[in-house]
């Protein structure tokens, strides 16, 4: 049975600054590098045959650090913008507190936490899922069915799209799912890609 492991990138510089990041190519913060290394330590005993990442450096760098720490070198890799974070449109680069002052806290909450309401010029979670899932179906699912163990290093909302599918969650249920930075989630799947077991690899206290 194949393993699918999902990993949200470590803290980025704009996570630290509380800014909407989206597709802006921001690098990891020093804390994010530490989180990536810690994730790698947690992945040492998790099978990984192939890596998929977005094309944004915070995901690629997290994968590089994590796999190095896990002692996994030369893992075949595919990168695609389909796995990029949700595009926040006109909000990208804005401080979240300042955005609430500009648009109103309630409107910003709707943009951030609704399933199908997009910010100006940007994507909703539904839009993000609409580009993530065809890529999953074309590139990732067939490899899982063939027994390949896969690691996906991406972003909060692109990973939410995958979790919604794998765990068969509703639009309401997925909005309650929080994905911490740098914490691997591994699914053991059957041949039909149904979840047999889910493991959240939290660091020891």
CORURPE-V657778 format. One record per residue. N is the residue number from 1. SS is DSSP state (H for helix, E for strand, - for the rest). NEAR is the number of other C-alpha atoms within 10 Angstrom. Layout:
N/SS/NEAR  N/SS/NEAR
This chain:
1/-/15  2/-/20  3/E/25  4/E/25  5/E/23  6/E/25  7/E/27  8/E/27  9/-/31  10/-/33  11/-/23  12/E/25  13/H/18  14/H/20  15/H/17  16/H/13  17/-/13  18/-/15  19/E/19  20/-/20  21/-/22  22/-/23  23/-/17  24/-/15  25/-/14  26/-/16  27/-/20  28/E/25  29/-/18  30/H/14  31/H/14  32/H/23  33/H/22  34/H/18  35/H/23  36/H/33  37/H/23  38/H/21  39/H/29  40/H/26  41/H/18  42/H/21  43/-/24  44/-/16  45/-/9  46/-/18  47/-/17  48/-/21  49/-/16  50/E/18  51/E/20  52/E/23  53/E/27  54/-/21  55/-/19  56/-/23  57/H/17  58/H/28  59/H/30  60/H/20  61/H/20  62/H/31  63/H/27  64/H/19  65/H/19  66/H/29  67/H/24  68/H/17  69/H/19  70/H/19  71/-/13  72/-/16  73/-/10  74/-/11  75/-/14  76/E/10  77/E/13  78/E/14  79/E/18  80/-/13  81/H/14  82/H/20  83/H/29  84/-/25  85/-/25  86/-/25  87/-/23  88/-/23  89/H/17  90/H/12  91/H/20  92/-/18  93/-/18  94/-/17  95/E/17  96/H/17  97/H/13  98/H/13  99/H/17  100/H/15  101/H/11  102/H/11  103/H/10  104/-/12  105/H/15  106/H/10  107/H/14  108/H/19  109/H/11  110/H/14  111/H/21  112/H/16  113/H/16  114/-/17  115/-/18  116/-/15  117/-/16  118/-/20  119/-/19  120/-/11  121/-/11  122/-/18  123/-/20  124/-/21  125/H/25  126/H/18  127/H/17  128/H/24  129/H/24  130/H/13  131/H/17  132/H/24  133/H/19  134/H/13  135/H/16  136/H/17  137/H/11  138/H/10  139/H/13  140/H/22  141/H/19  142/H/13  143/H/16  144/H/20  145/H/16  146/-/11  147/-/16  148/-/19  149/-/22  150/E/24  151/E/28  152/E/27  153/E/30  154/E/28  155/-/27  156/H/19  157/H/26  158/H/23  159/H/23  160/H/24  161/H/25  162/H/18  163/H/18  164/H/17  165/H/16  166/H/15  167/-/13  168/-/13  169/-/15  170/-/10  171/H/15  172/H/11  173/H/10  174/H/21  175/-/17  176/-/9  177/-/13  178/-/10  179/-/18  180/-/15  181/-/19  182/-/28  183/-/23  184/-/27  185/E/20  186/E/22  187/E/21  188/E/17  189/E/21  190/-/16  191/-/12  192/-/10  193/-/18  194/-/14  195/E/17  196/E/11  197/E/11  198/E/15  199/E/11  200/E/13  201/-/16  202/-/14  203/-/13  204/-/5  205/-/3
